[in-house]
């Protein structure tokens, strides 16, 4: 009975022939070799394998040998590939053994070994039923048959075969799928390199025909696979970003500005929420913080678009300049808000003067009121003019009568008709001269002229009784005048001279004369008593020590030290009127002095204390009165001084604070220690005024915040004078203002630094195009390492901005975003930017992961194909 045999020829074809059931393998192989020779195939003479059909007995499931998970997975993969995409590729490529090469690529070059293992496994499983147990022979037979078919396919279709092996390796089994996941470019490169090395090494090993070639292929395949696997993520990233850049060139991407701003924020380690929080805090401090103020990269970006021509430049410059012009007013407001109010120092000085003068006037009025009460407490003030007028009228009548009687007595004939009389010289040379020396010193140098004239007349050689009468009358008049004028010493001297003359007359004058003279003296004595005492000791005392009944007398001018010659004493006053009345008289005199003074000045106060120094020792009530007067005088003096110094203390404290900004903390401490508690706030007020003055002296574009707290010394001074929470808020405000000034200076000034050049190069259109295309052009010059490193650097720069008019629009949008000061609006924009950035990151990660897997699979496929080409 004939039987069909399948013969696998070296060219990869399966030949079906019929033969007897007992045909041997050698007969069948010989037949196949003859057919190959007839067709002229170069595979003639190579090994041919006969696939002898074997009946497949039914095997119970429990009797089946167990199959390992690896073998089952490989078999399922091979079956799926053969019936799936690889089968379709085989059909497209036209058959001819291409499927074997696809299978081989999918198995990483291990298709022949896997075929041999399959035959061996089949032999082992079927041997109990066939009685033919030869797994080694079956392995080599299956392996060699698969190799023959692969070689035949390569011979027939070299190009298609190689591509089939690469494609099979790309879409086939991937034992490194877990390695392909990567969160970023560096991780993707490491993962790609690792997976590529594994797949490349396996494929290289599988491509060898013996131990030596398999080992060599594994090493070389692993190296090449690692390089290709590492390069794949970089290439994929650059392709994706370059595509994004091209879209931006032509204005196709409406979110490019948000992307760029988001990149700048990320470079500053800020999220949109963090940047918004910075802006919110600045606005709560009264500072219009821009998004550009939140970091150096954002600041450099706004400065860059502000230097490029177009509307972005106008937007940036207008925004930063307008804000800078308002900086002085904002800082001045922060000073008043956090440290205290500012003031105009001349106006404050005038206010201090007015306040101090008002206070002094109130104190003066109180002191005068108290002084008036003290004076009224002493007693009523005697109306000296009224009482003196009445007394003089009464006195005048009595005194005129006494004087008339005295004149009549002295005009008696015995006294008027002169009679010769000799006055001995010793009366003048001894008695009168001796008396004059006693009273006026040697020679009588201080003797009044009237007395000297009287004495000279008495010494005339032609003296008569009338001369004695005239001398006595003249001495009596002189004594009365001396008494009225208070010159008690002169009055006493005149009385002594009269006594000397009276003694002489009693001895030498005729009797009628002596009788008439005694009568005249008696009448004159009555006149004197009336003049001096009005016949009452009290009247005499009041006249001399209190009420000026006659003349203008005052106690302080006559009441001197006890026992002093030539003056009245407290003792004489007490002796005259008694202690109580004497004290009353002295207190009334003090009242009279107070009423007569225009003002109780320090000089007048000292005069009163001098006048009454002796009296207060004898009269307690007078001492109390004078002590009260001194207290009121001190208050009046203090009020006068306060009025004179009005405003000086407050102005001085403010002035000290104003001049303290440049002083050291120790000097400030010493200055504060000398001030009263109510003056320390004024010191702070002056310092605040100086801070405001420092702002006003700075030009518009100056860093005014730095001028205030730019040195440690100034910060220490402020902490010493303003130790409260307001200073912390003020310092935070100045920090925000400094950040704004840095943005202003970056946009309007600054040197040509490398950072500035870099940002300017990126924001120009030519630099933009170069940045996008440069990666792919230059990176390929120096091999795979340059590709990786250059790619890493350019990934972040590729396609940042649009070009042409679209570029202007993008830059304008960037400028608007970065100069925006409304936190709520920016929060909305930044939230959208963050979402887009997250999407880009996820997209990049997916691209990197996919590229890694592509690189890994491509590594296995390329190495497998390369191994096949080398056979």
C-alpha positions in Angstrom: 0.0 0.0 0.0 1.4 3.4 -1.0 2.0 6.0 1.7 2.7 9.8 1.5 5.9 11.1 2.9 6.8 14.7 3.6 10.5 15.5 2.9 12.0 18.8 4.2 14.6 19.9 1.7 17.5 22.1 2.6 16.0 25.0 0.6 13.1 25.3 3.1 10.5 23.6 1.0 8.4 20.6 2.0 8.3 17.9 -0.7 5.4 15.4 -0.6 6.0 12.1 -2.3 4.4 8.7 -2.4 6.2 5.5 -1.6 5.8 2.1 -0.2 5.1 1.7 3.5 8.5 0.0 4.0 10.5 2.8 2.3 13.6 3.7 4.2 14.7 7.2 5.1 17.8 6.8 2.9 15.6 6.0 -0.1 13.4 9.0 0.4 16.4 11.3 1.0 18.1 10.1 -2.1 15.0 10.8 -4.1 14.8 14.3 -2.7 18.5 15.0 -3.4 18.0 14.0 -7.0 15.1 16.4 -7.3 17.3 19.3 -5.9 20.1 18.5 -8.4 17.6 18.4 -11.3 16.3 21.9 -10.2 19.9 23.2 -9.9 19.5 24.3 -6.3 22.6 25.2 -4.3 21.2 23.2 -1.4 21.7 19.9 -3.3 23.9 17.7 -1.2 22.8 19.2 2.1 21.0 17.3 4.8 17.4 16.4 4.1 14.9 15.4 6.7 12.0 13.0 6.3 8.9 13.7 8.3 7.6 10.1 8.7 3.9 10.1 9.7 3.3 8.3 13.0 -0.1 7.3 14.2 -1.2 9.3 17.2 -2.8 7.1 19.8 -5.3 8.5 22.2 -3.7 9.2 25.6 -5.7 9.6 28.7 -5.3 13.0 30.4 -4.0 11.4 33.6 -1.4 9.5 31.6 0.0 12.6 29.8 3.4 13.9 30.9 3.3 17.3 32.6 4.3 20.3 30.4 6.2 23.1 32.0 4.8 26.7 31.9 7.7 27.9 29.9 7.2 25.2 27.2 3.5 25.9 27.1 4.1 29.7 26.8 6.6 29.2 24.0 4.3 26.9 22.1 1.3 29.2 22.5 3.4 32.2 21.3 4.6 30.3 18.3 1.1 29.2 17.4 -0.3 32.6 17.9 2.5 34.2 15.8 2.1 31.6 13.0 -1.7 32.1 12.9 -1.6 35.8 13.6 0.4 38.7 12.4 3.4 36.6 11.4 1.3 34.4 9.3 -0.1 37.5 7.6 3.4 38.9 7.0 4.4 35.5 5.6 1.4 35.6 3.2 2.3 39.2 2.2 5.9 38.3 1.6 4.9 35.4 -0.6 5.8 32.4 1.5 9.0 30.7 0.5 10.0 29.8 4.0 9.7 33.4 5.2 7.5 32.2 8.1 10.5 30.2 9.5 12.5 33.5 9.6 9.6 35.4 11.2 9.4 32.6 13.8 13.1 32.7 14.3 13.1 36.5 14.9 10.2 36.2 17.2 12.1 33.5 19.2 15.1 35.8 19.4 17.2 33.6 17.0 16.3 30.4 19.0 13.8 29.1 16.4 16.1 26.1 15.4 16.8 25.2 19.1 13.1 25.5 20.0 12.2 23.3 17.0 14.7 20.7 18.1 13.3 20.9 21.7 9.8 20.4 20.3 10.8 17.2 18.4 12.6 15.9 21.4 9.6 16.5 23.6 7.4 14.9 21.1 9.7 11.9 21.0 9.6 11.5 24.7 5.8 11.8 24.9 5.2 9.4 22.0 7.8 6.8 22.9 5.6 4.7 25.1 3.3 4.1 22.1 5.9 3.9 19.3 8.6 2.1 21.1 11.1 4.6 19.6 12.8 6.6 22.4 15.5 8.8 20.9 15.1 12.3 22.3 18.7 13.4 21.4 18.4 12.2 17.8 15.0 13.8 17.6 16.4 17.2 19.0 19.2 17.3 16.4 16.9 16.2 13.7 14.3 18.9 14.4 17.0 21.6 14.9 18.8 20.8 11.7 15.6 20.6 9.7 14.6 24.1 11.0 18.1 25.5 10.2 17.8 24.0 6.7 14.5 25.7 6.1 15.8 29.1 7.4 18.9 28.9 5.2 16.8 28.1 2.2 14.6 31.1 2.9 17.6 33.4 3.3 19.0 32.0 0.0 15.8 32.6 -1.8 14.9 36.0 -0.3 17.9 37.6 1.4 16.4 41.1 1.9 12.8 40.0 2.7 14.2 37.3 5.0 16.3 39.7 7.0 13.4 42.2 7.3 11.2 39.3 8.4 13.6 38.3 11.2 13.8 42.0 12.4 10.0 42.3 12.2 9.7 39.0 14.1 12.0 40.2 16.8 10.1 43.5 17.0 6.6 42.1 17.5 7.5 38.7 19.0 8.1 37.7 22.6 9.3 40.4 25.0 10.7 39.0 28.3 11.8 42.5 29.4 8.4 44.3 29.3 8.7 45.1 33.0 11.9 46.9 32.4 10.4 49.2 29.8 8.4 51.4 32.2 10.2 54.6 32.9 9.1 57.9 34.5 11.6 60.1 32.8 14.2 60.3 30.0 17.2 59.1 32.1 15.2 56.2 33.5 13.9 55.3 30.0 17.5 55.3 28.7 18.7 53.1 31.5 15.7 50.8 31.1 16.1 50.7 27.3 19.8 49.9 27.6 19.1 47.1 30.1 16.3 45.5 28.1 18.1 46.0 24.8 21.2 44.3 26.2 19.2 41.3 27.4 17.3 40.9 24.1 20.4 41.6 22.0 22.4 39.1 24.0 19.8 36.4 23.7 19.4 37.0 20.0 23.1 37.0 19.5 23.4 33.7 21.4 20.6 32.2 19.4 22.2 33.1 16.2 25.3 31.0 16.8 25.6 27.5 15.3 28.0 26.1 17.9 29.3 27.0 21.4 31.9 29.4 20.3 29.8 31.4 17.8 26.8 31.4 20.3 29.0 32.9 23.1 30.5 35.5 20.8 27.2 36.4 19.3 25.7 36.8 22.8 28.4 39.3 23.9 28.3 41.4 20.7 24.5 41.2 20.6 24.2 42.4 24.2 26.5 45.4 23.6 24.7 46.5 20.4 21.3 45.8 22.0 22.2 48.0 25.0 23.2 50.9 22.7 20.2 50.7 20.5 17.9 50.3 23.5 19.4 53.4 25.2 19.2 55.5 22.0 15.6 54.7 21.3 14.0 56.8 24.1 16.1 59.9 23.1 15.2 59.6 19.5 11.5 59.1 20.3 11.6 62.1 22.7 13.3 64.4 20.2 10.9 63.3 17.5 7.9 64.0 19.7 9.2 67.4 20.9 10.4 68.4 17.4 6.9 67.7 16.1 5.5 69.8 18.9 8.0 72.6 18.0 6.9 72.5 14.4 3.3 72.9 15.4 4.3 76.0 17.4 6.2 77.4 14.4 3.0 77.8 12.6 0.9 78.9 15.5 -1.0 75.6 15.7 -0.6 75.2 19.4 -2.8 77.7 21.4 -1.3 76.7 24.8 2.3 77.4 24.0 2.5 80.4 26.3 1.1 78.4 29.2 3.6 75.6 28.5 6.5 78.0 28.5 5.4 79.7 31.7 4.8 76.4 33.4 8.3 75.3 32.4 9.7 78.4 34.0 7.8 77.9 37.2 8.9 74.2 37.3 12.5 75.4 36.9 12.0 77.6 39.9 10.6 74.6 41.8 7.3 76.3 42.0 3.9 74.9 41.2 1.0 77.1 40.2 -0.4 76.9 43.7 2.9 77.8 45.3 3.4 80.8 42.9 -0.2 81.9 43.6 0.4 81.7 47.4 3.5 83.9 47.0 1.4 86.4 45.1 -1.5 86.2 47.6 0.8 87.0 50.5 2.4 89.9 48.6 -1.1 91.4 47.9 -2.0 91.0 51.5 1.0 93.1 52.3 0.0 95.7 49.7 2.6 94.7 47.1 1.3 94.0 43.5 3.4 90.9 43.1 3.7 89.6 39.5 4.1 86.0 38.5 7.6 87.0 37.3 8.6 87.8 40.9 8.2 84.3 42.1 11.5 82.9 40.9 14.7 83.6 39.0 13.7 81.6 35.9 10.3 83.4 35.7 12.1 86.7 36.1 14.6 85.9 33.4 11.8 84.8 31.1 9.9 88.0 31.4 13.0 90.0 30.9 13.8 88.1 27.8 10.4 88.6 26.1 10.6 92.2 27.3 13.8 92.7 25.3 12.4 91.2 22.1 10.8 93.5 19.6 7.1 93.6 19.4 4.1 94.1 21.8 5.7 91.9 24.5 8.3 94.6 25.1 5.7 97.3 25.6 3.7 95.1 27.9 6.7 94.2 30.1 8.2 97.7 30.3 4.9 99.4 31.0 4.0 96.9 33.8 7.4 97.0 35.6 7.9 100.7 35.2 4.4 101.6 36.4 4.8 99.4 39.5 8.3 100.8 40.2 6.9 104.3 40.2 4.5 103.4 42.9 7.0 101.7 45.1 7.8 104.8 47.2 4.2 105.4 48.1 3.6 101.7 48.9 6.7 101.6 51.2 5.6 104.8 52.9 2.2 103.3 53.5 3.9 100.1 54.9 5.8 102.3 57.3 2.7 103.9 58.6 0.8 100.6 58.7 3.5 98.5 60.5 5.7 101.0 62.4 3.5 104.0 63.1 2.4 107.3 61.6 4.6 109.7 59.8 4.7 113.5 60.5 5.9 116.8 59.2 8.6 117.7 61.7 8.2 121.5 61.5 4.5 121.1 62.0 5.1 118.7 64.9 7.6 121.2 66.5 4.9 123.9 66.3 2.4 121.6 67.8 4.7 120.6 70.6 5.3 124.3 71.4 1.6 125.1 71.4 0.9 122.1 73.6 3.7 122.9 76.1 2.7 126.5 76.2 -0.9 125.6 76.9 0.3 123.3 79.6 2.6 125.9 81.1 -0.2 128.5 81.0 -2.5 126.2 82.8 0.1 125.5 85.5 0.8 129.3 85.8 -2.9 130.0 86.3 -3.2 127.3 88.9 -0.1 128.7 90.7 -1.4 132.3 90.6 -4.8 131.1 92.0 -3.0 129.2 94.8 -0.9 132.3 95.5 -3.9 134.5 95.7 -5.5 132.1 98.1 -2.4 132.1 100.2 -2.2 135.9 100.2 -5.9 136.1 101.2 -5.3 133.6 103.9 -2.7 135.9 105.5 -5.4 138.5 106.0 -7.0 141.6 104.5 -4.7 144.0 102.8 -4.8 147.4 104.6 -5.8 150.3 102.4 -2.7 152.3 103.2 -3.8 155.3 101.2 -7.2 155.5 102.9 -6.0 154.9 106.4 -3.0 157.2 105.9 -5.2 160.0 104.7 -7.5 159.9 107.7 -4.6 159.6 110.1 -2.8 162.5 108.4 -5.9 164.6 108.7 -6.3 164.0 112.4 -2.6 164.2 113.0 -2.3 167.4 111.0 -4.8 169.2 113.2 -3.1 168.1 116.4 0.4 168.6 115.1 -0.3 172.0 113.8 -1.6 173.1 117.2 1.4 171.6 118.9 3.7 173.3 116.5 2.0 176.7 117.0 2.4 176.3 120.7 6.0 175.4 120.3 6.6 178.3 118.0 5.0 180.7 120.5 7.1 179.3 123.3 10.3 179.8 121.3 9.2 183.4 120.4 9.1 184.3 124.1 10.9 187.7 124.7 13.4 186.1 127.1 14.4 183.8 124.3 14.2 186.2 121.3 16.0 189.2 122.9 19.6 188.2 122.8 21.8 188.6 125.8 25.5 188.2 125.6 26.8 184.9 126.8 30.1 183.2 126.5 30.2 179.6 125.5 33.4 178.0 126.6 35.4 176.3 123.8 35.4 173.0 125.7 31.7 172.7 125.1 32.4 172.3 121.4 35.9 170.9 121.4 35.3 168.4 124.1 31.6 167.6 124.5 30.1 168.1 121.0 33.2 166.8 119.1 33.5 163.9 121.4 29.8 163.0 120.8 30.3 163.4 117.1 33.3 161.0 117.2 31.2 158.5 119.1 28.5 158.6 116.5 30.3 159.2 113.2 33.9 158.1 113.8 37.0 160.2 114.1 36.6 163.6 112.6 32.9 163.1 112.1 33.4 162.2 108.6 29.9 160.8 108.2 28.2 163.6 110.0 25.3 165.2 108.1 25.9 168.7 106.8 23.1 170.2 108.9 24.6 169.0 112.1 28.0 170.3 111.1 26.6 173.7 110.3 24.8 173.7 113.7 28.0 172.9 115.6 30.0 175.5 113.6 27.4 178.2 114.4 27.5 177.2 118.1 31.3 177.8 118.1 31.0 181.4 116.8 32.7 184.0 119.2 29.7 186.4 119.2 27.3 183.8 120.6 24.3 185.1 122.6 21.3 183.5 124.3 19.5 183.7 121.1 22.2 181.5 119.6 21.5 178.8 122.1 17.8 179.1 121.4 18.3 178.7 117.6 20.7 175.8 118.1 18.3 174.0 120.3 15.4 174.5 117.9 17.4 173.5 114.9 18.6 170.4 116.7 15.0 169.6 117.6 13.9 170.0 114.0 16.8 167.9 112.8 15.9 165.2 115.3 12.3 165.2 114.2 13.2 164.9 110.5 15.7 162.1 111.3 13.0 160.3 113.2 10.5 160.7 110.3 13.1 159.4 107.8 14.0 156.5 110.0 17.6 157.8 110.8 17.4 157.0 114.4 21.1 157.4 114.9 21.0 161.0 113.7 18.0 161.7 115.8 19.8 160.3 118.8 22.9 162.4 118.1 20.7 165.5 117.9 19.1 164.7 121.2 22.5 164.3 122.8 23.7 167.6 121.5 20.6 169.2 122.9 21.4 167.7 126.2 24.9 169.1 126.2 23.6 172.6 125.4 20.9 172.3 128.0 23.5 171.5 130.7 25.6 174.5 129.6 22.6 176.8 129.6 21.6 175.7 133.1 24.9 176.7 134.3 25.7 179.9 132.3 22.4 181.5 131.1 20.3 184.0 133.0 17.4 182.7 135.1 14.7 184.3 133.0 16.2 182.8 129.9 16.5 179.4 131.5 12.8 179.5 132.6 11.6 180.5 129.1 13.8 177.8 127.5 12.5 175.1 129.8 9.0 176.1 128.8 9.8 176.0 125.1 11.4 172.6 125.5 8.3 171.3 127.3 6.0 172.5 124.5 8.3 171.1 121.9 8.4 167.8 123.7 4.7 167.6 123.5 4.8 168.2 119.8 7.4 165.5 119.5 5.4 163.0 121.4 2.4 163.8 119.3 4.5 163.4 116.1 6.1 160.1 117.1 3.4 158.3 119.1 0.2 160.3 119.1 0.4 159.5 122.7 -0.1 155.7 122.2 2.8 153.2 121.9 0.6 151.0 119.6 0.1 153.9 117.3 3.8 154.5 117.3 4.4 150.8 116.4 1.8 150.7 113.7 3.1 153.9 112.2 6.6 152.6 112.0 6.1 148.9 111.3 2.7 148.5 109.6 0.5 151.4 108.6 2.3 154.3 107.2 0.4 157.0 109.0 3.3 159.3 108.4 5.7 158.8 105.5 6.3 155.6 103.6 7.9 153.0 105.8 8.3 149.3 105.4 9.4 146.6 107.7 12.0 144.7 105.5 14.1 147.8 105.2 14.3 148.5 108.9 13.9 145.1 110.5 17.4 143.7 110.5 19.5 141.3 112.6 18.8 141.3 116.3 21.1 143.7 118.1 22.3 145.4 114.9 23.0 149.0 115.6 21.0 151.7 114.0 17.9 149.6 113.2 14.7 148.0 114.5 14.6 144.3 115.4 11.9 141.7 115.9 12.5 142.1 119.6 11.8 145.8 119.5 8.6 145.2 117.5 7.5 142.5 120.0 8.4 144.8 122.9 6.3 147.6 121.3 3.1 145.7 120.4 3.4 142.2 121.8 4.2 138.9 119.9 0.7 138.3 118.4 0.3 141.8 117.0 3.9 141.8 115.9 3.3 138.6 113.9 0.1 140.0 112.4 2.0 143.1 111.4 4.7 141.0 109.7 2.2 138.9 107.8 0.4 142.0 106.7 3.7 143.4 105.4 4.3 140.2 103.5 0.8 140.5 102.0 1.6 144.1 101.0 4.9 143.0 99.4 3.1 140.2 97.4 0.4 142.6 96.2 3.0 145.2 95.1 5.0 142.7 93.0 4.1 142.6 89.3 5.2 139.0 89.2 6.7 136.5 91.6 9.9 136.0 89.6 12.9 134.1 91.0 14.6 137.4 91.8 11.6 138.7 93.7 11.3 135.4 95.5 14.9 135.6 96.6 14.4 139.2 97.8 11.4 138.1 100.0 13.4 135.3 101.5 16.2 137.7 102.3 13.9 140.3 103.8 12.1 137.8 106.0 15.0 135.5 106.9 15.1 136.8 110.5 11.4 137.3 111.0 10.5 133.7 110.0 12.7 132.5 112.8 10.5 134.3 115.3 7.0 134.1 113.7 5.8 130.6 112.8 2.7 131.7 110.9 4.9 134.0 108.8 7.2 131.0 108.1 4.3 129.0 106.8 3.1 131.9 104.6 6.6 132.3 103.1 6.9 128.5 102.5 3.6 128.5 100.6 4.8 131.5 98.6 8.0 129.6 97.7 6.0 126.6 96.5 3.8 128.8 94.3 6.9 130.6 93.1 8.5 127.3 92.1 5.4 126.3 90.2 5.4 129.7 88.4 9.1 129.3 87.7 8.6 125.8 86.2 5.7 127.1 84.1 7.8 130.0 82.9 10.7 127.6 82.0 8.3 125.2 80.3 6.9 128.1 78.3 10.4 129.1 77.4 11.4 125.5 76.4 8.0 124.8 74.9 8.3 122.0 72.2 12.0 121.5 72.8 11.8 118.1 74.5 9.4 116.5 72.0 11.3 118.0 69.0 14.6 116.9 70.4 13.3 113.3 70.8 12.0 113.3 67.2 15.2 114.8 65.9 17.3 112.2 67.7 15.2 109.4 66.1 15.5 111.1 62.7 19.3 111.1 62.9 19.6 107.5 64.3 19.3 105.4 61.2 23.0 105.4 60.5 24.0 104.9 64.2 25.0 101.7 65.8 22.6 99.6 68.0 24.7 100.4 71.1 24.4 104.1 70.4 20.7 103.8 69.9 20.4 101.9 73.2 22.3 104.7 75.1 20.1 107.4 73.4 16.9 105.6 74.4 18.1 105.2 78.0 18.3 109.0 78.4 14.7 109.5 77.3 11.6 109.5 79.4 9.0 106.8 78.7 6.7 109.3 76.9 9.6 110.4 74.6 10.5 106.9 73.3 7.5 106.9 70.9 8.7 110.3 69.6 12.1 108.8 69.0 10.4 106.1 66.9 8.4 108.8 65.1 11.6 110.5 64.1 13.1 107.3 62.8 10.0 106.6 60.7 10.3 110.1 59.2 13.9 109.3 58.3 12.8 106.0 56.6 10.3 108.0 54.6 13.0 110.6 53.8 15.3 107.9 52.6 12.7 106.7 50.2 12.1 110.2 48.9 15.8 110.8 48.2 16.0 107.8 46.0 15.5 108.0 42.2 12.5 106.2 40.7 14.4 103.1 39.5 16.4 102.6 42.7 16.0 99.7 45.1 14.3 101.7 47.8 13.6 98.6 50.0 17.3 97.8 50.1 18.1 101.4 51.1 16.0 100.9 54.3 17.1 97.4 55.5 20.0 96.6 53.2 22.6 96.3 56.0 22.6 94.3 59.2 23.2 97.5 61.2 20.1 99.1 59.9 18.0 96.0 60.6 19.4 95.9 64.1 18.5 99.5 64.7 14.9 98.9 63.5 14.6 95.9 65.8 15.8 97.9 68.7 13.3 100.8 68.2 10.3 98.7 66.9 10.4 95.4 68.8 7.0 94.2 67.7 5.2 92.1 65.1 4.8 95.0 62.8 8.5 95.0 62.0 8.3 91.4 60.8 5.4 92.4 58.5 7.3 95.5 57.3 10.4 93.4 56.6 8.3 90.9 54.6 6.8 93.8 52.6 10.2 95.1 51.8 11.4 91.7 50.7 8.4 91.5 48.3 9.3 95.0 47.0 12.9 93.9 46.5 11.8 91.0 44.4 9.7 93.4 42.3 12.7 95.7 41.9 14.8 92.8 40.8 12.2 92.0 38.1 12.2 95.7 37.1 16.0 95.8 36.8 16.1 92.5 34.9 13.6 93.9 32.4 15.2 97.3 32.0 18.8 97.0 33.0 21.4 94.3 33.7 24.7 93.2 32.1 25.1 90.9 29.2 25.4 87.7 31.2 25.4 84.1 30.0 21.9 83.5 31.4 20.6 86.6 29.7 22.2 85.6 26.4 20.7 82.1 26.7 17.2 83.3 27.2 17.5 85.9 24.5 18.8 83.3 22.1 15.7 81.1 22.8 13.2 83.9 22.4 14.4 85.1 19.0 12.9 83.4 15.9 16.2 82.2 14.3 17.3 80.8 17.7 14.0 79.1 18.0 14.3 77.3 14.7 17.9 76.4 15.4 16.9 75.1 18.8 14.3 72.8 17.3 16.4 71.4 14.4 19.8 71.4 16.0 19.3 68.2 18.0 18.7 65.9 15.1 21.3 67.6 12.8 24.3 67.7 15.1 23.7 64.7 17.3 24.3 62.2 14.6 27.8 63.4 13.9 29.6 61.8 16.8 27.8 58.5 17.2 25.4 57.1 19.7 26.9 58.6 22.9 26.7 62.2 21.4 23.1 61.4 20.4 22.1 60.5 23.9 23.9 63.4 25.7 23.0 66.1 23.2 19.4 64.8 23.1 19.1 65.1 26.9 20.2 68.7 26.8 18.0 69.7 23.9 14.8 67.9 25.0 13.9 70.8 27.3 14.8 73.4 24.7 13.1 72.0 21.6 10.1 73.9 20.4 9.8 76.4 23.3 8.3 79.2 21.3 6.6 79.9 18.0 8.1 81.8 15.1 7.2 84.9 13.1 3.9 86.6 13.8 2.9 83.5 15.8 6.1 84.0 17.9 5.1 87.6 18.6 1.7 86.5 19.8 3.3 83.8 22.0 5.7 86.3 23.5 2.9 88.8 24.1 0.9 86.0 25.9 4.0 85.2 28.0 4.5 88.8 28.9 0.8 89.2 29.9 0.9 86.1 32.1 4.1 87.0 33.8 3.1 90.6 34.5 -0.4 89.7 35.8 -1.0 90.8 39.4 -4.5 89.4 39.9 -4.0 86.2 41.9 -7.4 84.9 41.2 -7.0 85.2 37.4 -3.5 83.7 37.6 -4.8 80.8 39.7 -7.2 79.9 36.9 -4.6 80.2 34.2 -1.9 78.3 36.2 -4.3 75.5 37.1 -4.9 75.1 33.4 -1.1 75.2 32.8 -0.5 72.6 35.5 -3.0 70.3 34.0 -1.4 70.6 30.6 2.0 70.2 32.0 0.9 67.0 33.8 -0.6 65.7 30.5 2.7 66.5 28.8 4.6 64.6 31.4 2.3 61.6 31.2 2.6 61.8 27.4 6.3 62.0 27.6 6.4 59.0 30.0 4.2 57.0 27.6 6.4 58.0 24.7 9.5 57.1 26.7 8.0 53.7 27.8 6.9 52.9 24.3 10.2 53.9 22.8 12.0 51.8 25.4 10.0 48.7 24.4 10.5 49.5 20.8 14.2 49.8 21.4 14.3 46.5 23.3 12.4 44.6 20.6 14.3 46.3 17.8 17.5 45.3 19.5 16.5 41.6 19.5 15.2 41.8 15.9 18.3 43.6 14.5 20.7 41.3 16.2 18.8 38.2 15.0 18.7 39.6 11.5 22.4 40.4 11.7 23.2 36.9 12.9 21.3 35.4 9.9 23.2 37.6 7.5 26.4 36.3 8.8 25.6 32.7 8.1 
